[in-house]
Amino acid sequence: MTDPAALSPVRIDLPDGRQVTHRDVAANGARFHIAELGDGPLVLLLHGFPQFWWTWRHQLAALADAGYRAVAMDLRGVGGSDRTPRGYDPANLALDVTGVIRSLGEPDAALVGHDLGGYLAWTAAAMRPKLVRRLAVSSMPHPRRWRAAMLRDARQTAANSYIWGFQRPWLPERQLTADGGALVGRLIRDWSGPRLPEDAAVETYQRAMCIPSTAHCAIEPYRWLVRSLARPDGVQFYRRMKRPVRVPTLHLHGSLDPVTRTRSAAGSGEFVEAPYRWRLFDGLGHFPHEEDPAAFSTELVNWLKDPEPDR
């Protein structure tokens, strides 16, 4: 279980001074920290690497103002959530997500995921379609598109060199936490477009990564993604991902994303049998929701409120 004294770096308020409700919910055999703001239909926000719930600070406010119950969760092993010894494969992590929806007492949710959170949002929509009302994914292709790009596209393989580096034992964890999490800061700045994040924001992510055991847990999903490519459990997972997504889907991407190539992400609509909208943000990198939060939030809220999103 996580030491409560270590949670202070992640139980923080929004930049505008608004206080979010911090609490823990039980789901799928673990305890998850959530930050909540607003009332209305549930929108559940899933962060990516190397971040935690706070990456959605701008969207929490925008969604609450638009009449939604906005909830950002810390994924298993990150932020204020439990750091369990196992359970970091995408199928189980997706069950964490759908379990949180149930624990919040809601019949379903609109899922919004970035990076790894986007991968899990795709997975949850395919595995538990009755619990996902709508799907919005940023900076991450459909899991089957991701697998194909990693195996067949040399440029995408090179762009994901950090994932290959994570396959080494122990060293990646030490690198992520060395010098107060300096590597986290370099990754966020290198992966951003011209609109670099503020130093204070980067320092917040560095402090969160340095909470004991966080680096190891944050890396474990990427170890599974690579090591399972040829294993039976991985083959079975990607077969399950053939099941189409049958809810309206919004796919957001930064044109300058150096981590996930536009070519890799585009085309994910082939796995969606529902209205699918592709939105490319010119001049933004891997974190469009932070690099231009106003444009990202406007696109997201308008799409959520559209009763008949276009295909």
C-alpha positions as CSV (number, residue, x, y, z in Angstrom):
1,M,0.0,0.0,0.0
2,T,1.1,3.6,-0.6
3,D,2.5,5.6,2.3
4,P,-0.1,8.4,2.9
5,A,2.8,10.7,3.8
6,A,4.1,10.4,0.2
7,L,0.8,11.6,-1.4
8,S,1.3,15.4,-0.8
9,P,3.0,15.9,-4.2
10,V,-0.1,14.7,-6.0
11,R,-3.0,16.0,-3.8
12,I,-2.8,19.6,-5.2
13,D,-5.2,22.2,-6.4
14,L,-5.7,23.6,-9.9
15,P,-3.6,26.5,-11.1
16,D,-6.6,28.9,-10.9
17,G,-6.9,28.1,-7.2
18,R,-10.0,26.0,-7.5
19,Q,-10.0,23.0,-5.1
20,V,-10.7,19.6,-6.6
21,T,-12.0,16.9,-4.4
22,H,-9.3,14.3,-3.7
23,R,-10.4,10.8,-2.6
24,D,-9.6,7.2,-3.1
25,V,-11.9,4.6,-4.7
26,A,-11.6,0.8,-4.7
27,A,-11.6,-1.0,-8.0
28,N,-10.2,-4.3,-9.5
29,G,-8.5,-5.3,-6.3
30,A,-6.6,-2.0,-5.7
31,R,-7.1,1.6,-4.5
32,F,-7.1,4.5,-6.9
33,H,-6.6,8.2,-6.2
34,I,-9.0,10.5,-8.1
35,A,-9.3,14.3,-8.5
36,E,-12.9,15.4,-9.1
37,L,-14.6,18.6,-10.1
38,G,-18.1,19.5,-11.3
39,D,-21.5,17.7,-11.6
40,G,-23.2,16.1,-14.5
41,P,-22.4,13.2,-16.9
42,L,-19.1,11.5,-16.0
43,V,-16.0,12.2,-18.0
44,L,-13.1,10.1,-16.9
45,L,-9.6,11.3,-17.8
46,L,-6.6,9.0,-18.1
47,H,-3.0,10.3,-18.0
48,G,0.0,9.1,-19.9
49,F,3.8,8.8,-19.2
50,P,5.6,10.4,-17.4
51,Q,2.7,12.2,-15.7
52,F,-0.2,11.7,-13.3
53,W,-3.8,13.1,-12.9
54,W,-2.5,16.7,-12.8
55,T,-1.9,16.7,-16.6
56,W,-5.6,17.2,-17.0
57,R,-5.8,20.3,-14.7
58,H,-7.0,22.6,-17.5
59,Q,-9.6,20.1,-18.8
60,L,-11.0,19.4,-15.3
61,A,-11.9,23.1,-15.0
62,A,-13.2,23.4,-18.6
63,L,-15.3,20.2,-18.3
64,A,-16.8,21.2,-15.0
65,D,-17.7,24.6,-16.4
66,A,-19.4,22.9,-19.3
67,G,-21.7,20.8,-17.0
68,Y,-19.8,17.6,-16.6
69,R,-18.5,15.6,-13.7
70,A,-14.9,15.6,-14.5
71,V,-12.7,13.0,-12.8
72,A,-9.0,12.4,-13.4
73,M,-7.6,9.2,-12.0
74,D,-4.0,8.2,-11.2
75,L,-3.3,4.9,-13.0
76,R,-2.1,1.9,-11.1
77,G,1.3,2.5,-9.6
78,V,1.3,6.2,-10.2
79,G,0.5,9.3,-8.2
80,G,-1.7,8.5,-5.2
81,S,-2.8,5.1,-6.4
82,D,-1.7,1.7,-5.1
83,R,1.7,0.4,-6.2
84,T,0.9,-3.3,-6.6
85,P,3.6,-5.9,-7.5
86,R,1.8,-7.0,-10.6
87,G,-1.2,-6.2,-12.8
88,Y,0.4,-3.8,-15.4
89,D,-0.8,-5.5,-18.6
90,P,-3.3,-3.4,-20.6
91,A,-6.2,-5.7,-20.1
92,N,-6.0,-5.5,-16.3
93,L,-5.2,-1.8,-16.4
94,A,-8.4,-1.3,-18.6
95,L,-10.3,-3.2,-15.9
96,D,-9.0,-0.7,-13.4
97,V,-10.6,2.1,-15.5
98,T,-13.9,0.4,-15.9
99,G,-13.9,-0.6,-12.2
100,V,-13.4,3.0,-11.2
101,I,-16.5,4.0,-13.3
102,R,-18.5,1.5,-11.4
103,S,-17.1,2.6,-8.0
104,L,-18.1,6.2,-8.9
105,G,-21.7,4.9,-9.1
106,E,-22.1,5.8,-12.8
107,P,-23.6,3.6,-15.5
108,D,-21.0,4.7,-18.0
109,A,-18.5,7.4,-18.8
110,A,-16.9,9.3,-21.6
111,L,-13.3,8.2,-21.6
112,V,-10.5,10.7,-22.4
113,G,-7.0,9.3,-22.6
114,H,-3.6,10.6,-23.5
115,D,-0.5,8.5,-24.4
116,L,-0.7,5.3,-22.3
117,G,-4.0,6.5,-21.0
118,G,-5.2,6.6,-24.6
119,Y,-4.1,3.0,-25.1
120,L,-6.1,1.9,-22.1
121,A,-9.1,4.0,-23.2
122,W,-9.1,2.1,-26.6
123,T,-8.8,-1.1,-24.7
124,A,-11.6,-0.4,-22.3
125,A,-13.9,0.7,-25.1
126,A,-13.4,-2.7,-26.8
127,M,-13.5,-4.9,-23.7
128,R,-16.3,-3.2,-21.8
129,P,-18.4,-1.3,-24.4
130,K,-21.4,-0.9,-22.1
131,L,-19.4,1.2,-19.7
132,V,-18.0,3.6,-22.3
133,R,-20.4,6.2,-23.6
134,R,-17.9,8.1,-25.8
135,L,-14.1,7.8,-26.4
136,A,-11.6,10.6,-26.9
137,V,-7.9,9.6,-27.4
138,S,-4.9,11.9,-27.8
139,S,-1.4,11.0,-29.0
140,M,-1.9,7.3,-29.2
141,P,-3.1,5.0,-32.1
142,H,-5.4,2.1,-31.6
143,P,-3.5,-0.8,-30.0
144,R,-3.4,-2.8,-33.2
145,R,-2.1,0.2,-35.2
146,W,0.5,0.7,-32.5
147,R,1.7,-2.9,-32.7
148,A,1.9,-2.7,-36.5
149,A,3.8,0.5,-36.5
150,M,6.3,-0.8,-33.9
151,L,7.0,-3.9,-35.9
152,R,6.9,-2.5,-39.5
153,D,7.8,1.2,-39.3
154,A,11.5,1.8,-38.6
155,R,10.8,5.5,-38.0
156,Q,8.2,4.7,-35.3
157,T,10.5,2.2,-33.8
158,A,13.2,4.8,-33.5
159,A,10.7,7.4,-32.1
160,N,9.9,4.9,-29.4
161,S,13.5,4.2,-28.5
162,Y,12.8,5.1,-24.9
163,I,10.4,2.1,-24.7
164,W,13.1,-0.3,-25.9
165,G,15.4,1.3,-23.2
166,F,12.8,0.4,-20.6
167,Q,13.3,-3.3,-21.2
168,R,16.5,-3.2,-19.2
169,P,16.2,-4.2,-15.5
170,W,16.6,-1.5,-12.7
171,L,18.6,1.0,-14.7
172,P,15.6,2.9,-16.2
173,E,14.1,3.4,-12.8
174,R,17.3,4.8,-11.5
175,Q,17.6,7.1,-14.5
176,L,14.1,8.5,-14.0
177,T,14.6,9.4,-10.4
178,A,18.2,10.6,-10.6
179,D,18.8,14.3,-9.8
180,G,15.3,14.8,-8.6
181,G,13.7,13.4,-11.7
182,A,15.7,15.5,-14.1
183,L,15.1,13.0,-16.9
184,V,11.4,13.4,-16.6
185,G,11.8,17.1,-17.2
186,R,14.0,16.5,-20.3
187,L,11.5,14.0,-21.8
188,I,8.5,16.4,-21.4
189,R,10.4,19.3,-22.9
190,D,11.8,17.2,-25.8
191,W,8.4,15.7,-26.6
192,S,6.6,19.1,-26.5
193,G,6.2,21.4,-29.5
194,P,7.4,25.0,-29.6
195,R,5.1,25.9,-26.7
196,L,7.3,24.5,-23.9
197,P,5.8,23.8,-20.5
198,E,6.4,26.1,-17.5
199,D,9.2,25.1,-15.2
200,A,6.8,24.8,-12.3
201,A,4.7,22.3,-14.1
202,V,7.7,20.2,-15.1
203,E,8.9,20.2,-11.5
204,T,5.5,18.9,-10.3
205,Y,5.9,15.9,-12.6
206,Q,9.5,15.3,-11.4
207,R,8.4,15.3,-7.8
208,A,5.6,12.8,-8.5
209,M,8.0,10.5,-10.3
210,C,10.3,10.5,-7.3
211,I,7.7,9.0,-5.0
212,P,9.1,5.6,-4.0
213,S,8.3,2.8,-6.4
214,T,6.6,5.1,-8.9
215,A,9.3,4.8,-11.6
216,H,9.2,1.0,-11.6
217,C,5.4,0.9,-11.8
218,A,5.3,3.5,-14.5
219,I,7.7,1.5,-16.7
220,E,6.0,-1.9,-16.2
221,P,3.2,-1.4,-18.8
222,Y,5.8,-0.7,-21.4
223,R,7.8,-3.7,-20.5
224,W,4.7,-5.8,-21.0
225,L,3.9,-4.2,-24.4
226,V,7.3,-5.1,-25.8
227,R,7.9,-8.5,-24.2
228,S,4.4,-9.7,-25.0
229,L,4.6,-9.0,-28.8
230,A,5.5,-12.6,-29.5
231,R,4.1,-14.3,-26.3
232,P,0.8,-16.1,-26.2
233,D,-0.7,-13.5,-23.8
234,G,0.2,-10.7,-26.1
235,V,-1.1,-12.5,-29.2
236,Q,-4.4,-13.2,-27.4
237,F,-4.7,-9.6,-26.3
238,Y,-4.2,-8.2,-29.8
239,R,-6.7,-10.7,-31.1
240,R,-9.2,-9.3,-28.6
241,M,-8.5,-5.9,-29.9
242,K,-9.9,-6.9,-33.3
243,R,-13.3,-6.2,-31.7
244,P,-14.4,-2.9,-33.1
245,V,-15.1,0.2,-31.0
246,R,-18.8,1.0,-31.3
247,V,-19.0,4.4,-29.6
248,P,-18.4,7.8,-31.1
249,T,-14.7,8.5,-31.1
250,L,-12.6,11.6,-31.2
251,H,-9.0,11.2,-32.1
252,L,-6.7,14.1,-31.3
253,H,-3.0,14.5,-32.4
254,G,-0.3,17.1,-32.5
255,S,1.3,17.5,-35.9
256,L,4.8,17.8,-34.4
257,D,4.5,14.8,-32.0
258,P,8.0,13.2,-32.0
259,V,6.9,10.2,-30.0
260,T,3.9,9.0,-32.0
261,R,4.1,9.7,-35.7
262,T,1.0,11.1,-37.3
263,R,1.3,8.3,-39.9
264,S,1.1,5.8,-37.0
265,A,-1.9,7.3,-35.4
266,A,-3.9,8.1,-38.5
267,G,-6.0,5.3,-39.7
268,S,-7.1,4.1,-36.3
269,G,-10.7,4.8,-37.5
270,E,-10.6,1.4,-39.3
271,F,-11.2,-0.1,-35.8
272,V,-14.2,2.1,-35.1
273,E,-17.7,1.2,-36.2
274,A,-19.3,4.5,-35.1
275,P,-18.8,8.2,-35.8
276,Y,-15.1,8.9,-35.9
277,R,-13.5,12.3,-35.9
278,W,-9.8,13.0,-36.5
279,R,-8.4,16.3,-35.4
280,L,-4.8,17.3,-36.1
281,F,-3.4,20.3,-34.1
282,D,-0.8,22.1,-36.2
283,G,2.3,23.1,-34.4
284,L,1.7,21.0,-31.3
285,G,3.7,18.1,-29.9
286,H,3.0,15.1,-27.8
287,F,1.0,17.0,-25.1
288,P,-1.6,19.0,-27.0
289,H,-3.9,19.2,-23.9
290,E,-1.1,21.1,-22.1
291,E,0.5,22.9,-25.0
292,D,-2.7,24.6,-26.1
293,P,-5.3,23.7,-23.4
294,A,-7.9,26.2,-24.6
295,A,-8.0,24.7,-28.2
296,F,-7.9,21.2,-26.9
297,S,-10.6,21.8,-24.3
298,T,-12.8,23.6,-26.8
299,E,-12.6,20.7,-29.3
300,L,-13.3,18.2,-26.6
301,V,-16.3,20.0,-25.0
302,N,-17.9,20.8,-28.4
303,W,-17.6,17.2,-29.4
304,L,-19.0,15.9,-26.2
305,K,-22.0,18.2,-26.5
306,D,-22.6,17.3,-30.2
307,P,-25.6,14.9,-30.2
308,E,-24.6,13.6,-33.6
309,P,-20.8,13.7,-34.1
310,D,-19.8,13.4,-37.7
311,R,-18.0,10.4,-39.1
